[in-house]
Amino acid sequence: MIEKVVIGCFKKDIHLVRTCVASIRYWYPEVEVLLLKDLSQGDFPVIEFENYWKCKVFNTPLKHFGWGWSKYALIFHPIKEKYLFVDSDVVFLGRVLQRLNAIDADFIVTGIQGEPEDSQNVNSNYLDIKKAKALDPLYEFPGFAFNTGQIVISSDLLTQDDFSTVMSFENRYKNLYPDIFKHSDQGIINYVLWKCQQKRKINLAYEDFWHWPGVPMAKEIELEKIKNTEGYPLILHWAGIKPVDFRKYLRYDILQFFESYYYDNIPMGGIKRMLSHYSRLLYAKIKIAKYIVMRQKYA
């Protein structure tokens, strides 16, 4: 049973944490929600989440992680618990926890399934299969790869020793083979969890419980089904999709809905929402102007 939902967050993504928290609370008013703060770009206040959204901070000795690494605080947590970890650029489209709790596994992952091991997608975004096999001749591609921005993690099953051949732990976590294991921690976890599954050290399950806004299926999500609380047992994750002008996010209507839900449920929410909107808009315009002056392309 998943006991807690943990959101990985850092200083520059507070606006996304708001929509993420609001979406979780929309479907699950009582589930325990923890904020796993990464202080690598500075500290930031979370009192609004604590006071009005019943969130708590996940306490961990390590405070500075860097892109993607904060979830290791859960993997190496010395108390046995089961979490759903999500990145901040995620929203719940429905009651996904019921779907995940029906699966008897220590780790539940989602991403792409059925692509061949020479797929460009696999080799560019997850791990370079040929190089991985050269490093470890016993490695076999499992037929799927997973995005680590949403993953069910059971703590106190794996240790640093399980990861020591591919990452270091001095000062901060570091990928020892970034040309093999892609996107910071993502390729590493894909590799290590499958190896541990083969050794029967963990029970790993794949389940299609996410959508990426860039795929055709995301266009079929009906906002009205979310508004009437029917929803979808899925997570929507804007992995890698970060246009300079935030209004150009794919399925921005869904983000807007949960942003409105957030501000409708805090004191002075209307004023705070307006200030947040215009400050982000000003930042976007300044950034776009900088790109134009530097004669660089922007998305």
C-alpha positions as CSV (number, residue, x, y, z in Angstrom):
1,M,0.0,0.0,0.0
2,I,1.3,3.4,-1.0
3,E,1.5,5.4,2.2
4,K,2.7,8.8,1.0
5,V,3.1,11.0,-2.1
6,V,6.4,12.8,-2.3
7,I,7.0,15.8,-4.5
8,G,10.6,16.6,-5.5
9,C,11.0,20.3,-5.7
10,F,13.5,23.1,-5.8
11,K,13.6,26.9,-5.7
12,K,12.7,27.7,-9.3
13,D,9.6,25.4,-9.7
14,I,7.3,26.7,-6.9
15,H,4.6,27.6,-9.5
16,L,4.6,24.0,-10.6
17,V,4.5,22.7,-7.1
18,R,1.3,24.6,-6.6
19,T,-0.5,22.8,-9.5
20,C,1.0,19.5,-8.4
21,V,-0.2,19.8,-4.8
22,A,-3.6,21.1,-5.9
23,S,-4.1,18.2,-8.2
24,I,-3.2,15.6,-5.5
25,R,-5.5,17.3,-3.0
26,Y,-8.3,17.5,-5.6
27,W,-8.5,13.7,-5.7
28,Y,-7.0,12.8,-2.3
29,P,-7.8,15.3,0.5
30,E,-6.3,13.2,3.2
31,V,-3.3,11.3,1.7
32,E,0.0,12.3,3.3
33,V,1.9,14.7,1.0
34,L,5.6,15.4,1.6
35,L,7.8,18.0,-0.1
36,L,11.3,16.7,-0.8
37,K,13.3,20.0,-1.0
38,D,16.4,20.2,-3.1
39,L,18.4,23.2,-1.8
40,S,21.0,23.1,-4.5
41,Q,19.8,26.4,-5.9
42,G,18.9,27.9,-2.6
43,D,16.3,27.6,0.1
44,F,12.7,28.5,-0.4
45,P,9.6,28.8,1.8
46,V,6.9,26.2,1.8
47,I,4.7,27.5,4.6
48,E,1.7,28.1,2.4
49,F,1.7,24.4,1.4
50,E,2.1,23.4,5.1
51,N,-0.6,25.8,6.4
52,Y,-3.3,25.4,3.7
53,W,-2.6,22.1,1.9
54,K,-1.6,19.8,4.8
55,C,1.9,19.2,3.3
56,K,5.0,18.3,5.3
57,V,8.7,18.5,4.5
58,F,10.5,15.2,4.0
59,N,13.4,15.3,6.4
60,T,16.7,14.0,5.0
61,P,20.3,14.5,6.0
62,L,21.3,15.4,2.5
63,K,19.9,18.8,1.4
64,H,21.6,19.5,-1.9
65,F,20.8,17.0,-4.8
66,G,20.8,18.5,-8.2
67,W,18.6,17.5,-11.2
68,G,16.9,14.2,-10.7
69,W,18.8,13.0,-7.6
70,S,16.4,13.8,-4.8
71,K,14.4,10.6,-5.1
72,Y,17.5,8.7,-3.8
73,A,16.6,10.1,-0.4
74,L,13.6,7.8,-0.6
75,I,15.4,4.8,-2.0
76,F,18.0,4.9,0.8
77,H,15.6,5.9,3.5
78,P,16.3,3.5,6.5
79,I,12.6,3.0,7.4
80,K,10.6,0.6,5.3
81,E,7.8,2.6,3.6
82,K,6.2,2.8,0.2
83,Y,6.0,6.1,-1.7
84,L,4.7,7.5,-4.9
85,F,7.4,10.0,-5.9
86,V,6.6,12.7,-8.5
87,D,8.4,15.6,-10.1
88,S,6.8,19.0,-9.6
89,D,5.8,19.3,-13.3
90,V,3.2,16.6,-12.8
91,V,-0.5,16.6,-12.1
92,F,-2.9,13.8,-11.1
93,L,-5.6,13.4,-13.7
94,G,-7.6,11.1,-11.4
95,R,-7.5,8.5,-8.7
96,V,-4.2,6.9,-9.7
97,L,-3.3,5.6,-6.3
98,Q,-6.1,2.9,-6.4
99,R,-4.6,1.7,-9.7
100,L,-1.1,1.5,-8.3
101,N,-2.2,-0.1,-5.0
102,A,-3.7,-3.0,-7.0
103,I,-0.2,-3.9,-8.2
104,D,1.9,-6.1,-5.8
105,A,5.4,-4.7,-6.4
106,D,8.1,-2.9,-4.6
107,F,8.8,-0.5,-7.4
108,I,6.3,0.4,-10.1
109,V,7.6,2.3,-13.2
110,T,6.1,3.8,-16.4
111,G,7.5,5.1,-19.6
112,I,7.8,3.4,-22.9
113,Q,7.2,-0.3,-23.6
114,G,7.6,-2.5,-26.7
115,E,10.3,-0.4,-28.4
116,P,13.4,-2.3,-29.7
117,E,16.7,-1.9,-27.9
118,D,18.1,0.0,-30.9
119,S,15.3,2.6,-30.6
120,Q,16.6,6.2,-30.8
121,N,14.2,7.1,-28.0
122,V,15.6,4.4,-25.7
123,N,19.2,5.2,-26.4
124,S,18.8,9.0,-26.3
125,N,16.6,9.4,-23.2
126,Y,17.3,6.3,-21.1
127,L,20.5,4.4,-21.7
128,D,22.9,3.6,-24.5
129,I,22.2,-0.1,-24.8
130,K,25.4,-1.1,-26.7
131,K,27.6,0.8,-24.3
132,A,25.7,-0.6,-21.3
133,K,26.4,-4.1,-22.6
134,A,30.0,-3.3,-23.1
135,L,30.2,-2.1,-19.5
136,D,28.2,-5.0,-18.2
137,P,28.1,-8.0,-20.6
138,L,25.4,-9.6,-18.4
139,Y,23.0,-6.7,-18.9
140,E,19.9,-7.5,-21.0
141,F,17.4,-4.9,-22.1
142,P,14.0,-5.7,-20.5
143,G,11.8,-4.4,-23.3
144,F,10.8,-1.2,-21.6
145,A,12.3,2.0,-20.2
146,F,10.9,4.3,-17.6
147,N,10.7,8.0,-16.9
148,T,11.7,8.6,-13.2
149,G,9.5,11.7,-12.7
150,Q,6.8,9.3,-11.4
151,I,7.8,6.1,-9.7
152,V,6.6,4.0,-6.8
153,I,9.5,3.4,-4.5
154,S,9.8,1.1,-1.5
155,S,12.5,2.3,0.8
156,D,15.1,0.2,2.8
157,L,15.4,-2.5,0.1
158,L,18.4,-1.1,-1.8
159,T,21.6,0.5,-0.6
160,Q,24.4,2.6,-2.0
161,D,26.3,-0.7,-2.8
162,D,23.6,-1.6,-5.4
163,F,24.4,1.6,-7.3
164,S,28.2,2.0,-6.5
165,T,29.4,0.7,-9.9
166,V,27.6,3.5,-11.8
167,M,27.4,6.4,-9.5
168,S,29.5,8.1,-6.8
169,F,28.3,9.5,-3.4
170,E,31.1,11.9,-2.4
171,N,29.7,15.4,-1.6
172,R,26.8,15.0,-4.1
173,Y,25.4,12.1,-6.1
174,K,27.2,11.8,-9.5
175,N,26.6,9.8,-12.6
176,L,29.9,8.0,-13.4
177,Y,28.9,7.2,-17.0
178,P,26.8,10.1,-18.4
179,D,27.5,8.9,-22.0
180,I,25.8,5.6,-21.1
181,F,23.1,6.5,-18.5
182,K,21.1,9.4,-19.8
183,H,19.4,12.4,-18.1
184,S,21.3,12.5,-14.8
185,D,19.8,9.7,-12.7
186,Q,17.3,8.3,-15.1
187,G,19.5,5.8,-17.0
188,I,21.1,4.7,-13.8
189,I,17.8,3.8,-12.1
190,N,16.6,2.0,-15.3
191,Y,19.8,-0.1,-15.2
192,V,20.0,-0.8,-11.5
193,L,16.4,-1.6,-10.8
194,W,16.3,-4.1,-13.7
195,K,19.6,-5.7,-12.5
196,C,18.1,-6.0,-8.9
197,Q,14.9,-7.5,-10.4
198,Q,17.0,-10.2,-12.2
199,K,18.8,-10.9,-8.9
200,R,15.3,-11.2,-7.2
201,K,16.3,-8.5,-4.8
202,I,13.2,-6.5,-5.6
203,N,9.9,-6.9,-7.3
204,L,9.7,-4.5,-10.2
205,A,6.5,-3.9,-12.2
206,Y,5.8,-1.8,-15.3
207,E,2.4,-0.1,-15.6
208,D,1.3,2.6,-18.1
209,F,0.1,5.1,-15.6
210,W,1.3,8.3,-17.2
211,H,0.8,10.5,-20.3
212,W,3.3,12.9,-21.7
213,P,1.5,16.0,-23.1
214,G,3.4,15.6,-26.4
215,V,1.7,12.3,-27.4
216,P,-1.6,12.0,-29.2
217,M,-3.4,10.4,-26.2
218,A,-2.9,13.6,-24.2
219,K,-5.1,15.5,-26.7
220,E,-8.0,13.1,-25.8
221,I,-8.0,14.1,-22.1
222,E,-11.3,15.9,-21.5
223,L,-11.1,18.7,-19.0
224,E,-14.8,18.3,-18.3
225,K,-14.1,14.8,-16.9
226,I,-11.7,16.3,-14.4
227,K,-14.1,19.0,-13.5
228,N,-16.8,16.5,-12.7
229,T,-14.4,14.4,-10.7
230,E,-14.6,11.4,-13.0
231,G,-11.1,11.9,-14.2
232,Y,-8.5,9.4,-15.4
233,P,-6.3,7.0,-13.3
234,L,-3.2,8.7,-14.8
235,I,-0.5,11.2,-14.2
236,L,0.3,13.9,-16.7
237,H,3.9,14.9,-16.8
238,W,5.4,17.8,-18.7
239,A,8.9,16.1,-18.7
240,G,11.2,18.3,-20.7
241,I,8.4,20.6,-22.0
242,K,9.3,24.0,-20.6
243,P,8.5,26.8,-23.1
244,V,9.8,30.2,-22.2
245,D,6.2,31.5,-22.4
246,F,4.4,29.4,-19.9
247,R,1.1,30.0,-21.7
248,K,2.4,27.8,-24.5
249,Y,2.6,24.6,-22.4
250,L,0.8,21.8,-24.1
251,R,-2.5,21.2,-22.3
252,Y,-2.1,24.5,-20.5
253,D,-5.8,24.3,-19.8
254,I,-5.2,21.5,-17.3
255,L,-2.5,23.4,-15.5
256,Q,-4.8,26.5,-15.4
257,F,-7.6,24.4,-13.9
258,F,-5.4,23.2,-11.0
259,E,-3.8,26.5,-10.6
260,S,-7.3,28.0,-10.1
261,Y,-8.1,25.3,-7.6
262,Y,-5.0,26.1,-5.7
263,Y,-5.6,29.9,-5.4
264,D,-9.3,29.4,-4.7
265,N,-8.4,27.6,-1.5
266,I,-5.9,30.0,0.1
267,P,-6.4,33.4,1.6
268,M,-6.1,36.3,-0.8
269,G,-5.8,33.7,-3.6
270,G,-7.1,36.0,-6.3
271,I,-4.5,38.7,-5.7
272,K,-1.7,36.1,-5.2
273,R,-2.7,34.4,-8.5
274,M,-2.6,37.7,-10.4
275,L,0.8,38.6,-8.9
276,S,2.2,35.2,-9.8
277,H,0.8,35.4,-13.3
278,Y,2.2,38.8,-14.2
279,S,5.6,38.2,-12.5
280,R,6.0,35.0,-14.6
281,L,4.8,36.8,-17.7
282,L,7.3,39.6,-17.1
283,Y,10.1,37.1,-16.6
284,A,9.1,35.3,-19.8
285,K,9.1,38.6,-21.8
286,I,12.5,39.6,-20.4
287,K,13.9,36.2,-21.3
288,I,12.5,36.3,-24.8
289,A,13.9,39.7,-25.3
290,K,17.3,38.4,-24.2
291,Y,17.1,35.6,-26.8
292,I,16.2,38.1,-29.5
293,V,19.1,40.5,-28.6
294,M,21.5,37.5,-28.5
295,R,20.0,36.3,-31.8
296,Q,19.2,32.9,-30.3
297,K,16.2,30.7,-30.9
298,Y,13.7,30.1,-28.1
299,A,10.9,27.6,-27.7
